[in-house]
């Protein structure tokens, strides 16, 4: 990266790295099966970003299978058509599905899970469907999704299906969109987050990040995934900061922090443009400036320990880097959580609100960590039970602090 003090360059670097990492994600591939009118498209649009069934590109794969993709969403949907037709056509559909599974096995286009959709209020399942479900479940995991699951009739149908003890991964009821009973009462959607959880546990580890990006209903999953990845960068930032060079030299640390922000952006998958990124970065003075902010955080906490040497200085700089990186990451996660929640509810979030949240979160985490570190170092330094060298005081202070930091994050 060139010239870390120019916010525009930092923002562009984040966007470029985000785009690059997104392109490198192995997509999650889902097979959608069900008759026309059971709500497959509604389910897809409710669960996955960008209403992919509407806005994605549909390409015929076979006579009865359509491949739906969208450039910026790492998921491929294979949708079936024609199950409600005569038995000879149903056989064609089955043969096409089995061939698709076999041809793509072991490749990046391998099917990971199937959603077999049946309208819950239909209260019936045909023998041909039962046979198809069990045959497919011998090849890939199958979740039998009961759509539009409203009322006692739907509950009884689910119980009936479960008592059949089909060899499948799960039977799961959902209501993908609000269902208006009257002008005074509307049944709110349900079962979507649970469907995400079931699916996540069935798909391979290699595509879980793509699935987390593509799904839109479980925002807390995005948050927790982002925190897990951020912890790795925090540990790395300690090693970078430990190098005995002036902490103001951000040429090593800034690219790592930029990569961190790009990684978090990919996990959330919310649409974000350069202007918004620029505003977020500017909210904490730019990534390079945010890095330099940390120079006083730990040094002030240790200022009462005279005669600190190079090793101790390195430990302090490493801890400073960890504190600032954590504050930067966690603040950014909270901002993207807000954006994801706003997108899900169909609301808009102003740039002013984004900037305000980023500034507030960043300052709070810097202050919180500084106070905790200072209290920890004071306790160790004043302990009379076992005299410690200045280096050991610093080492133990940092180790204890980082342990707490890791557990909290």
C-alpha positions, 0 to 999 in steps of 0.5 A: 500500500502507498501513502497510508495517510491518504484516506482515499487510498486506504478505502480503495485498498479495503474495497479491492481486498474485499472484492479479491477475497470474495472472488476467491470464496468457494461458493455454497451450492444448494439444490431447491426441489419442489412443485410450483407454488410451494414458495421456493422463490420466496424462501430463497429471497428471504434467506439469502442476500440481494433477493437472489431469486429475483435479481440473480442470473438464471441459466438452464442447466438441463431441461428441468434444472435452472442454475441461479447465481449473482456475481457478488453473492457466493452461492449457487442455487439449482432450482427444479421445475416440473415435479407436478407433471406426469410420472414420466416427466418426474422421472426425467427430473430425478435423473437430471438431479442425480446426474448433476450430483454425480457429475459435480461430486468432488468439484467446487460445484458439488452440491452441499445440501438440498431443500425439498419444499412442500407447502405445509397446508397441503397436508399430503405428500406423494409416494413418488416424492417420498421415494425421491427424498430418500434417494437424494438423501443417500447422496447429499443431506436433505432438509424437508422444508415445510413452507407457509406453515400456518396453523394447527393443520401445518403442525399436524402435517409436520408431526405426520412427516416426522413420524414417517422417520424418513432418512433425512437430515431434518424436517423444518417448518418456516414462514418466510414472509409476514402472513396477514390474518386480518388488518389487526393481526399479522403472523411474523416470519419464523424458522429462518434462523433455525434453517440457517443453523441446520444448514450450517451444521450440514455443509462442509467447513470449506464453504461455511464462510461463503454461506455466512456471507450469503445468508441474511437472516442470522446477523449474530452469526456474522458478528461471531464469525467476524470476531473469531477472525479478528482475534487472529489479526489481534494476535498478529498485530502484537507480533508486529507491534513488538518489533523494536521500531518506533510505533509511529512507523505504521508501514507494517501494521496498517496493511494488516489492519486494512486486510482485517477490515476487508475480511470483516466486510466479506463476512457481513456481505453488506453492500458498501461503497467507497464513500461509506468506507472513507467515512468510516475510516475518517471517523477514527482518523484513518487507519494509519492515524488510528494505529498511531493513536495507540502510542500513548495508550500503553506508555501512559499505563506504564509511565510510573515504571522507570528505566524501561528497556528495549524489550519492555518497550517492544512488549508495550508497543505490541500490546498497544498494537493489539489494543488499537487493532481490537478497537478498530475491528470491534467498532467496525463489526458493530457498524456492519451489524447496524448496516446488516440489520438496517438492510434486513428491515428495509431501512436506510442508515445515514452516513452521520449515524455510521460515523458517530457509531464508529467514533463512539465505539472506537473511543470506548474500547480504547479507554476501556482497555487502557484503564484495564491495562493500567489497573493490571500493571499497578497491581503487579508493580505494587505487589510485595509478595514476590519482587519482580523485575521491571521487564517481568512486571511488563511481561506479566501485565501484558500476558494477563491483559491479553488473556482477558482480551482474548476471553472477552473477544 
